[in-house]
C-alpha cells in the first residue's frame, strides 16, 4: 500500500525571517548572513509584498554606483512571488519550483497570512525523507 504524499507544511521552515521594503539592502544582507538564510519575504503592514533573495542583493551590488546602504529592499525584491497553501502536496510544490526555477515558495494561509517558507534546501530534506520512509 502506498502512503499519501505529505503536505509542504511538513517540510517548510516556520516563522521565516522577514524584512520591510524600505529597509536598506545592507541591512537585508546582514540579516541574511546572521540568520543563515538566502530568502527574505518582504512584508509591509503585515502583508507579503515581495521576496528578496541573496542573489538579488549580490546582483544589485555589482552595478556601478549602487550603494547597499542607500539602496532599498524594494529596489531589488521580486514582486511576483510563488505562493502555496500549507496543505499543498510537497510533490506539487517541488514540481512547480523545478519547472519555473524558483528558489523558494512562500507558504500562506488562504487569507494571505505568511506561515512559512519552503526552499530548495527544504525540498532536499523532503526528498531525503520520502526516500528513507518509502523505499525501505
N, C-alpha and C positions, 0 to 999 in steps of 0.2 A: 504494500500500500504506500502510495507516495504521500509525502507531507505537503501541506499548503505552503505557498510562498509567503515568507514573513513580510510585514509592512516595513516601510522605510523608517518608521519611528523606532524600530528595534535597533537600528544601527546609527541613527543620526546623533550628532553632538547636540545635547540640550543646552539651553541658555547660552546661545552664541554671543560672543562679544560684538557690540555694535558701535557705530560712530555716527556723529551728526554731519550733515552735508557742509556746514560752514567751518568745520574744523580744518586746520592746516594739514596738508599731506605729510608734513614732518611728524605730526602727532600720530597720524594713522600708521606711519612706518614704525615709529617707536612702539606703538600699541601692538602691532603685529609681531614684532621681534620679542617683546617682553612676554607675550602670551603664546608664542609659538603657533600662530595661525597665519594662513595665507589669504583668507577671505573675511571681509567685514561687511555684514549687512549695514546699510545706511538707513537710519531712521530719523524722521522729523516729526515731532509731536507724537511719538509712539508708532507712527505708520511707516512701513517699509517703503522707501522711495528709490532705492538702488542697491548696488553691490559694488564694493571696491575690492579688487584683488591685488595681491603683491605684484603681479605682472603689470597691472595698470600703473602703479606707483613707479616701478622700475622704468617702464617705457617713458612715462612723462618726464622722469628725471634726466633722460638722455637728450631731451630737446634743449637747444641753446636758449639761454635766457630764462629758463624755468627755475624758480626758487621754491623748494618744497616748504619753506617756512611761510611763504605768502600764498602759494597756490592752494586752493581749497579742494576738499574731498569731492565736492560737486563737479569740479572741473575734470575729474578723472574717472568717476564712477560710471558703471553701466546702469542704465535706467530700465532696460528691457531684461528683467530678471526671471529666471526659471524658478517657478514655484510649484510645489506639490503639497498635497494634504498628508497628514501623518499615516493614514491607513492605505496609502498608495503602495501596491506591491513593489518591493525593492527591485525586482527584475525589470519592471516597467520604468522605474526611475533611472536605473543604470543604462537601460537601452536608449532612453531619450538623451541622457547625458553623452553617451558614446556617439550617437547619431549627430548631435548638434555640437559636439566637442565642448561641452560645458564642464567647468572645473568644480561646480557645486550646484546644489539645489537648495533653495530656501524652503523650509517646511513650515507651512502656515495653516492655521485653522480656517474654516470657510469664511469667518468674519475678517480674515486678514491678519490676525494675531500671529506674530512670529513665535514658533515653539522650538525651532531647531534649524540646524544646517546639516546637509549631507554632502560630504566632499568626496573626491576621488580616493582619499585615504579611507574614509568610511566604507566606500564601495569595495575596496580591497579587503577590509575586515569582514564585510558581508560575504564576499566571495569565499574567503577562508572558512568562515563559519558554516556556510552552506555545504561546502565540500567536506568538512570534517563531520558534519552531522548527517549528511545524506548518502555519503559514499562508504560508510563503514561496513 
